Amino acid sequence: MINKKTKSIFFLLLLFFSFIEVNAQCKLTNTAFASGEDIEYDLYLNMGILNARAGKGSLSVTEANYRGENAYKIVMMLNTSGLAGNIYTVNDTLTSFVDKDLRPLLFTKEAFEGKDYSVDRQSYTYNGDQLKIRTFRLRNGKEQFDEVITTDQCTYDYLSVMPYIRNLDYSDMKPGDRHHIRFISGKKSVNMYVNYQGISTVKANNGKKYEVINLSLTILDDAFTDQKDALKASLTNDENRIPIIIDTTLKVGTIRAVLRNVKGTRNP
């Protein structure tokens, strides 16, 4: 018969190895992209009755030094123009620094959307198994919040989640399968699921057809309510996992980015 002391030791060992596994998952090997990758997009704004071409976007990756650490700097820009841009302005610049293990270091977002101007900033500090995140927002010149979140779980922002999903293994997944991560939504750390939705073929605006992996990212708050798909992405079903289509949720609708041109890919 197993005594109480033996049970306690077994339980502690189980917790220890489970904890090691969870934290090890925060580090991913990047095989999908390299410094110099540059993707250009055409934008389409969907606001119910309005569904029109709306401007240009881009997603770029460069080598960077972040506080003495070798990192990737990822920049995504969304800029509306023309009639759709006059109806609803979107001029957003998202910047994310991630380390070579694809863990987020710093995220900033400067957003002109409609009549609002906002600045978001999230800085990530790692200390052993602990992660401290300072999250800050300024909207129309007024501070909305300035909070510090401490966690021992892998946590991502709107942009650092992109290199994460580009390097996941989808080979054994079936539609309906999903990966769980933590995500910073405003001043809260919430649950996010990367939902696998299968393989399809899409045509990009460079005239080429691509076989793609379709994903949606669902955000749940801590009470498992307020569910929403914050982002959808179609990635090439190859080693580069290039985002061909990205759908991003806005306050009044969605903006779709469709690839127009790509250069500097990691794999031939």
N, C-alpha and C positions, 0 to 999 in steps of 0.2 A: 504494500500500500504506500502511495506517495504521501509524505507528511506535508504539513503546511509550509515548512521552510523550503522544501524542494519545490513546491508549487510556486512560491514567491520568487525564487531564483529563476525558475523557468519563465515566469511571466515577465520579469525584468529583462531577461535575455531576448525574449520575443519583441518587447517594446524597443529595445536597443537596435536590433537588426532591422526592424520595420522603419525606425527613424533614419537609420543609415540609408536605406533604400529610397525613402522619400526625398531626402536631401541630395542623394546622388543624381536623381532625376532632374534636378535643377541645372545640371551641366550637360550640354549637348555638344556633339561633334558636328561642326558645320561642314557639310558636303555640297550645299546647294548654291552658294553665292560667293563672290569675291569682291574685293575692293575694285572699283572701276565699273561695276555694273550700273547701267543707267537705262531706265525704262520711261518712255513717254506715253501718255494716255490722252484719249479724248474723253471729255466729261459729258454726262447726260443727267439732267435734273428731272426728278419725278416728284411732282406735287399734286397727285390726284389727277385732275384734268390736264395738267401741264406735264408733258413728257417730251423734252426737247434737248437737242445738243446745246451744251452750255459753256464750253471752254476747254481748258487744257489742264493736265496734271502731270506729275512726275514722281518717280521713286528712284533714289540713288543711294549707292553705298560707297564709302571711302574709308581708308585707314585713318585712324585718329589716335591722339594721345589724350587720355582723360585722367587727370591728376596723377600722371606718371605711369599709367597703365595702358598697354596696347589695347585698342578697342576698335570697333566698327562704329562709324557715324552714319546713321540712316536718316534720310530726309525725304519726307513726302509733302508735296505741294498740290493744292487744289485751288484753281483760280477760274471763276466763272466770268463770262463775257457775253456780249450780244443781248438779245431780247430776254432770254432766260436769266441772265445775270442781272439785268435791270429789274426784273420781277423779284428775284431773291439773290442777294449777293453772297457768294462764298469765296473768301480769300483766306485759306488756312495754310499754315506752315507747321508741320509736325516734325520734331527732331528727337531722335533717340540714340543714345550711346549705349552699346552693349559690349560686354567683354568677350574674349575669344571663346568662352564657354556658353555664349549667347544669353548670359544673365544681364538684365537691365541695370544700368548705372545712373542714367539721367534721362528724363523725358520732359520736353517742353512743347507746348502748343500755343500758337498765336492765331486767334480765329476772329475774322470778321464774318459774321453770319447774320443776314438780315440787317438790323440796325444795331446789333450788339457787337462789342469788342471784348474779348476775354483772353486772359493769359493763364495757362495751367503750367505747373512745374511739379515734377515728382523726382526726388533724389533718393537713391538707394545706397545704403551702407551695410556691408556684410561684416559680421564679427562672429567667426566660427559658424555655428548653426543658426545664429540669429540674424534676422534681416530687419533693419529699421528704415522706414520710408517716410520722408517728409513730403506732404502733399499740400499744395498751395493754389489758390485761385483768386484772380482779380477780374472783376467784370465791370465794364464801364467806369473804371477808375475807383471802384470800391472793393475792398477785400471781402471775399465770400467766406473763406476759411483758411486756416493755417494749422494743420494737424500733423501729428507724428503717429505712425502705425508701427507696431512691433509684432513680428510673426516669425515662425520657423518654417513657413511653407513657401514654395516657389510662387512668385507673384509677378505679374506682367502689366504693362500699360497698353494703350491703343496701338502703338507702333512696334514695341519690342515683341509683341505677340506674333508679328509677321515672320521674323526669322525663326521663331519657335515652331510655327506650324509648317514652315517650309522644310524643316529638318525632321519632322516626325516620320515614323514608319507606318505607312498605310497599307502595306502589302497583305496583311491578314485581316483587314477590317471589312466589315459588311455595312451596308446602309443601315443607319440606326445606331451603330457603335459610336462611342465618344470618348474623348480624353478630358479629364478634369484638371483644372488649374485654378489658381487664385488670380484675381484681377482687381486693379484699382479703378473704382468708379467714383469720381469726385473725391470725397474724403473718407470713403469706406473701402475696405477690402472685402470683396464679394466672390461668390463662386462663379466660375465660367466653365462652359463645356464647349469643346471643339467637336462638332458633330460631323461625322463622315456621311456624305450623301451620294456616294457612288461616282462612277466614271461617265463622262459624256464627251461629245465633240462640239467645239465652238469655233466660230470664225472671228478672228481679230480684225482690227481696222487696217492692218498691213496686208490684208487679203489672204492670209494663211489660215489654215484650219489646224487646230490643236486638240489632241486628246487631253482632257483635264480631269483633275480630282476636284470634286465640288465639296465645299465645306461651309458651315455656318457656325458662328460663335454666339452662343446664348449666354446672357448674363442673368444670374439669379441673385437677389439680395440675401442677406443672412437669414431671413425668415422664409426663404424659398418662394417669394412672391415677386411681382413686378418683372415677369419674364419677358425678355425681348432679344431679338437677334440684332446685335449691335453691328455686326459686320458679316458679309458673305464674301467668299473668295473662290475663284476657280484657278487652280495651279496646274501647270503642265505636268503630265504624268511621265516625267523623266527625271534625270539627276538634277536639273536646274530648278525645278519647281517654280517656274516664273509665274507670278500673278498675272493672268491674262485679263480677268475681270475682277474688280473689287467693288462691292456695294457697301456704302457707309450710311448709317442712319443719321439724319439731321433732325432738328426739332420739328420741322414741318414736312418732312418727306425723306427721300433718299437721293444720294448722288452716286451715279455709276461711273466707274473708270474702266475704259476698254483700251487694251494695248494698241498703240499705233506704231511704236518702234522700240527695239531693244538692242543694246550693245554691251559688250564687256561681260558676257556671261562666263561663269566659272568653267563649265564643261562644254566641249564642242557640240 
